[in-house]
């Protein structure tokens, strides 16, 4: 584990928590979740995995937004304002 990286922690009771690693001690793991730092005893943690950014999904989302914006601009009419501005 590295400080500042995002992890998903699963406890033995089945609860999962996602947060940013704040600190690791001999007995506990500290995660920052919703602006709070929560300590989890290592003996209650069943699994721990690193959460990485999915770059394929990120690039796909950006491409979709860009294509939608271009489509809206190309199909918009010149008369965008339905009323006439007085001279």
N, C-alpha and C positions, 0 to 999 in steps of 0.2 A: 504494500500500500504506500501511496505517496500523498503528502499533504497537497491540498488544492485540486485533487482529481475527484470526479464524481463516481460513486459506488452505489450498488444496490445490495443491501444487507438483509439477509433472511434469518429470522430467529427460529428457535426450536418449536415455538408455538404456532408457526406458520405466518406470522406477521412479516411483511416486507417494508423496508424503509429505504428511500433513496435520498442521498445527500452528498455534500462535499466533505471530504476528509479534512478535519481540522487539526486533530492530534491523535497520536497512538502512544499508549503507555503499555506497560507490561501486562496490565489486567483489563484495560478498557480501550474501546475505539470511540472516538468523538467525531460525530457527524454534524454538519451544519444543515439543518432542515428548516425552511420557512423562517430564516433569520434567528433561529434558536440553535444553540449547540447542545446536543443530547449525547450522553455517555451510555454506551452499550457494553456490558461486561462480556469479555471474550468467551466465557463458558456458556453464555446463552445464545451465541451466534452459530447457526448451523452452516451458512454459506455466505460468501462474499464475492461479488463479481463487479468488474469495472464496467461502467457505462460509457460507451464511446459515441461520438456524433456520427450519424449515418450520412456520409457525404453524398451518396447516390440520391437519397431522399431529399436532401437539402438542395442539390443542383436541380433535381426534377421539379421541386416546388418553385424555385426561382424561374425556371424556364416556363412553367405553366402560368405564373403571374405575368411574366413579360409578354407571352403570346396573347393572353387575355387583354392586356393593356393595349397592345398593338391592334388587336381586333376591334376593340371599342373605339379607338381613335380613328381607324380607317372607316368604320361604319357610322360614325357620328355625322350629323348634319351640320351645315355651316351656321344655321340659325339656332344656336344653343340657348339664347335668351328669348323667351316667348313674348316679350313686350318691347316696345320701342322706347329708346331713351330720348327724352325731349332735348331740343337744341338749346 
